[in-house]
Structures are given as C-alpha cells and as structure tokens.
Amino acid sequence: MKLGQSLYADPTLSTNDMACSSCHSDGAGFNDTFKQPYPHQVQMAKDVSGIEAIDAEGMVQFCLVRPMMSKPLPWDSKELAALTAYVEEVRQDVAKR
C-alpha cells in the first residue's frame, strides 16, 4: 500500500503539478457514486468521454490523462496496480462514512 499511497500524493505523475490528492485529499472531491464498488458511473468520465461505467483501473488512467494532463501508466505496471489498489482502499474508507 505504501507505493500506492506515495503515488496518490505524487505531483510528478502529472504535467501540471497535480497529484490525485490535489482533488481527493481526505476523501474529498468524490460524488456519492464513489461509495459504490467499481465499476460505477463517474460523472467526470461520463461528461468528458461518454463513459457510463468505469472500473478503478480505468478511472486512475482517466484522471492521469484528463485533469492531470499526463500519459497513462503502462497497463501491466506495478505503479498502476499499486495506485489502483490504493484508490480502492480510499473508496472503501469513503463508503464507511
């Protein structure tokens, strides 16, 4: 989990000095749908790309490309796996609130 947590706060993943935690610190910046298990609808993905439902891995990649203005991580990378696992941990924590 340490790698995922570290990547979640790492602005060097972006080209605009944003990190996942820039928008999602302490569970902030999520709609109520985030409490639902993936795949689920994410309004930003729907509004921008017409995606009706997205899984956690896809959402990580979407955020890297869209708000963070970067390139997606390789699909088979340990970084994507770690970041996705951490996002799922955050989702579960938010769902308990």
Number of C-alpha atoms within 10 A of each C-alpha: 12 10 15 20 19 12 20 23 16 16 16 13 20 20 15 12 12 20 22 22 17 15 13 14 14 10 15 11 12 15 11 10 14 21 18 13 13 18 15 17 17 20 16 16 18 13 10 10 10 10 14 13 15 17 14 20 19 18 20 20 20 21 19 21 16 15 16 22 16 18 15 18 17 11 12 8 9 13 15 21 18 20 25 23 18 21 20 18 15 18 20 15 13 17 15 7 7
